[in-house]
């Protein structure tokens, strides 16, 4: 993300980024929110030998999945 922000800062391009990526941006970068708002589908990748903390995390996010 930092490299993309630097490319934009240098005037070499534009980008669509997560809002969190531009919270602490250089002052010369202007941010516009996309209209209409966008929606992203995310996935979680986990190793088959993941430890108890990773498995507990999966259990927690499983209950957040919309029907």
FENLINHU-V501009 format. One record per residue. N is the residue number from 1. RES is the residue in one letter. SS is DSSP state (alpha for helix, beta for strand, coil for the rest). D_FIRST is the distance of its C-alpha to the first C-alpha in Angstrom with 1 decimal. Layout:
[[N & RES & SS & D_FIRST] [N & RES & SS & D_FIRST]]
//
This chain:
[[1 & X & coil & 0.0] [2 & X & alpha & 3.8] [3 & X & alpha & 5.4] [4 & X & alpha & 5.1] [5 & X & alpha & 6.2] [6 & X & alpha & 8.6] [7 & X & alpha & 9.9] [8 & X & alpha & 10.7] [9 & X & alpha & 12.2] [10 & X & coil & 14.3] [11 & X & coil & 15.6] [12 & X & coil & 14.8] [13 & X & coil & 13.5] [14 & X & coil & 12.5] [15 & X & coil & 10.0] [16 & X & coil & 10.5] [17 & X & coil & 7.9] [18 & X & coil & 9.1] [19 & X & alpha & 11.0] [20 & X & alpha & 10.0] [21 & X & alpha & 6.5] [22 & X & alpha & 8.9] [23 & X & coil & 11.7] [24 & X & coil & 11.9] [25 & X & coil & 11.1] [26 & X & coil & 13.3] [27 & X & coil & 16.6] [28 & X & coil & 16.7] [29 & X & coil & 14.0] [30 & X & coil & 15.8] [31 & X & coil & 14.6] [32 & X & coil & 16.9] [33 & X & coil & 17.2] [34 & X & coil & 18.0] [35 & X & coil & 21.7] [36 & X & coil & 22.9] [37 & X & coil & 20.4] [38 & X & coil & 18.5] [39 & X & coil & 19.1] [40 & X & coil & 17.1] [41 & X & coil & 18.9] [42 & X & coil & 17.4] [43 & X & coil & 19.0] [44 & X & coil & 19.5] [45 & X & coil & 20.1] [46 & X & coil & 22.7] [47 & X & coil & 24.8] [48 & X & coil & 28.5] [49 & X & coil & 29.4] [50 & X & coil & 27.1] [51 & X & coil & 28.7] [52 & X & alpha & 30.2] [53 & X & alpha & 27.2] [54 & X & alpha & 25.0] [55 & X & alpha & 28.0] [56 & X & alpha & 28.6] [57 & X & alpha & 25.1] [58 & X & alpha & 25.8] [59 & X & alpha & 29.1] [60 & X & alpha & 27.6] [61 & X & alpha & 25.1] [62 & X & alpha & 27.8] [63 & X & coil & 29.8] [64 & X & coil & 27.0] [65 & X & coil & 27.0] [66 & X & coil & 28.6] [67 & X & coil & 31.8]]
//
